[in-house]
Amino acid sequence: MKISKNKSKHKELQYIDGIPIPKEQTIDKESPARSIAKAISWRIVASSTTFIIFYFTAGTKVALEIITAAVGIEAISKMLIYYIHERIWANVLWGKNWMRYKLIRRIKLKFIKNKRKRRKHI
């Protein structure tokens, strides 16, 4: 079995019996900094939405102070909870290292296997 490497713009290939097969490509873990950035950006969107909903449903001057305080507490507490949730999921292996081009690779390897079987019978 001859295996060689060929680098392409989009994917790396390995050649088995002259047939190009996509190499397995895995997705790496997210960094803690990325989780923090995601938590902050999501909280800005979610807290703004909460503020707008409460302002239009309760919109008095007193309500504005209460809404602002509630949104501030909500933003900080939920950002912390979201960050912890993200870090827990960053350590869960399930679904983490998925293989790109899995179906193409499987079909081509099956073809090569069948091709080799036919050669043995001849």
C-alpha positions as CSV (number, residue, x, y, z in Angstrom):
1,M,0.0,0.0,0.0
2,K,1.5,3.2,-1.2
3,I,0.7,6.3,0.9
4,S,2.0,9.8,-0.1
5,K,1.1,13.3,0.9
6,N,-0.2,16.0,-1.4
7,K,-1.1,19.5,0.1
8,S,-4.1,21.2,-1.4
9,K,-5.6,24.6,-0.7
10,H,-8.8,23.2,0.9
11,K,-7.8,19.8,2.3
12,E,-4.9,17.5,2.7
13,L,-5.0,14.3,0.7
14,Q,-3.3,11.0,1.0
15,Y,-3.0,8.7,-2.0
16,I,-3.8,5.0,-1.5
17,D,-3.3,2.9,-4.6
18,G,-3.3,6.2,-6.6
19,I,-6.7,7.3,-5.3
20,P,-6.9,10.6,-3.4
21,I,-8.4,10.2,0.0
22,P,-9.1,13.3,2.3
23,K,-7.1,13.1,5.5
24,E,-8.9,13.3,8.8
25,Q,-9.2,16.8,10.1
26,T,-10.2,17.5,13.7
27,I,-11.5,20.6,15.4
28,D,-9.5,21.8,18.4
29,K,-10.7,23.0,21.8
30,E,-11.7,26.5,22.4
31,S,-9.5,28.7,24.6
32,P,-10.8,30.3,27.9
33,A,-10.3,33.7,26.3
34,R,-12.7,32.8,23.5
35,S,-15.3,31.5,26.0
36,I,-15.0,34.9,27.9
37,A,-15.5,36.8,24.6
38,K,-18.5,34.7,23.7
39,A,-20.0,35.2,27.1
40,I,-19.6,39.0,27.0
41,S,-20.9,39.4,23.5
42,W,-23.9,37.1,24.2
43,R,-24.7,39.0,27.5
44,I,-24.7,42.3,25.6
45,V,-27.3,41.0,23.2
46,A,-29.4,39.2,25.8
47,S,-29.3,42.0,28.4
48,S,-30.2,44.6,25.8
49,T,-33.2,42.5,24.8
50,T,-34.2,42.2,28.5
51,F,-33.9,45.9,29.0
52,I,-35.9,46.8,26.0
53,I,-38.7,44.3,26.8
54,F,-39.0,45.6,30.4
55,Y,-38.8,49.2,29.4
56,F,-41.7,48.9,27.0
57,T,-43.8,46.8,29.3
58,A,-43.2,48.8,32.6
59,G,-41.6,52.0,31.2
60,T,-42.0,54.5,34.2
61,K,-39.1,56.5,35.7
62,V,-39.1,54.3,38.8
63,A,-39.2,51.2,36.6
64,L,-36.2,52.5,34.6
65,E,-34.0,52.5,37.7
66,I,-35.2,49.0,38.8
67,I,-34.8,47.7,35.2
68,T,-31.3,49.0,35.0
69,A,-30.3,47.5,38.3
70,A,-31.9,44.1,37.4
71,V,-30.2,44.1,34.0
72,G,-26.9,44.8,35.6
73,I,-27.2,42.0,38.1
74,E,-28.5,39.7,35.4
75,A,-25.7,40.5,33.0
76,I,-22.9,39.8,35.5
77,S,-24.4,36.7,37.1
78,K,-25.5,35.1,33.8
79,M,-22.1,35.9,32.2
80,L,-20.4,34.0,35.0
81,I,-22.8,31.1,34.7
82,Y,-22.3,31.0,30.9
83,Y,-18.5,31.1,31.2
84,I,-18.6,28.1,33.6
85,H,-21.0,26.3,31.3
86,E,-18.7,26.9,28.3
87,R,-15.6,25.7,30.2
88,I,-17.4,22.5,31.3
89,W,-18.4,21.8,27.7
90,A,-14.9,22.6,26.5
91,N,-13.8,19.5,28.6
92,V,-16.5,17.2,27.3
93,L,-15.0,15.0,24.6
94,W,-18.3,14.0,23.0
95,G,-18.7,15.7,19.6
96,K,-15.4,17.5,19.9
97,N,-13.2,15.8,17.4
98,W,-15.4,15.3,14.4
99,M,-13.9,14.2,11.1
100,R,-14.4,16.4,8.1
101,Y,-14.8,14.5,4.8
102,K,-15.8,11.4,6.7
103,L,-18.3,10.1,4.1
104,I,-16.0,10.8,1.2
105,R,-13.2,9.0,2.9
106,R,-15.4,6.0,3.9
107,I,-16.7,5.6,0.3
108,K,-13.2,5.8,-1.3
109,L,-11.7,3.4,1.3
110,K,-14.5,0.9,0.5
111,F,-13.8,1.3,-3.2
112,I,-10.1,0.6,-2.6
113,K,-10.9,-2.4,-0.5
114,N,-13.2,-3.9,-3.2
115,K,-10.6,-3.1,-5.9
116,R,-8.0,-5.0,-3.9
117,K,-10.3,-8.0,-3.4
118,R,-10.9,-8.2,-7.1
119,R,-7.2,-8.1,-7.8
120,K,-6.6,-11.1,-5.5
121,H,-9.3,-13.2,-7.3
122,I,-7.8,-12.6,-10.8
